[in-house]
Amino acid sequence: MREGDAPRTVQCYHCRRFFDVPARAMSIGCPWCYKRVGLDDLTIKGVCWTSKIQTCGRVVVRPRSTLVAPLIEASQGIDVHGSCEGTLVTGGRIYVGPKARVRGSLRAPSIVVEKGGVIDGAMVRIAVARPEADATTGVPRLPRGADPELRPVIRVPEWVKGLRMG
């Protein structure tokens, strides 16, 4: 087995459960919901109108290209260098380049907008996706190789700690 051939953990965009896949796989059936899951990265060149885009990889919209879809979901991130319209959802980062334009709602743990990039959106939500609970223990877990600092943390303000309820 070569160095880059280790299995990777992905999250099904249908049932939201984690599972391991071979490193070189482009699509696979989810072992939990049995639906097809795309794993490859998608690059948009030119004009693309579609009903939805879902992948466990990345979506890249090239300069002078346009992507229009009601739902654009990519687990590893979305990079926009051209024009994009729809609801963008990712567990990674949304990057809006210096001459890019995004129209629609965005949901991601982080959003980077370069000077000159435009977001014309209805809603922008920056939040870490909730990790799925382990089926046997019920304890939330992150996929293998994920940064443990991304685990949601609830911080209670000092003034709340002294309050008594009921």
Helices and strands as residue ranges (DSSP letters): G 3-5, E 8-11, E 18-21, E 27-29, E 36-38, E 42-44, E 47-49, E 52-55, E 58-61, E 66-74, E 77-80, E 83-90, E 93-96, E 101-103, E 106-108, E 110-113, E 118-120, E 124-126, G 148-150, H 158-161
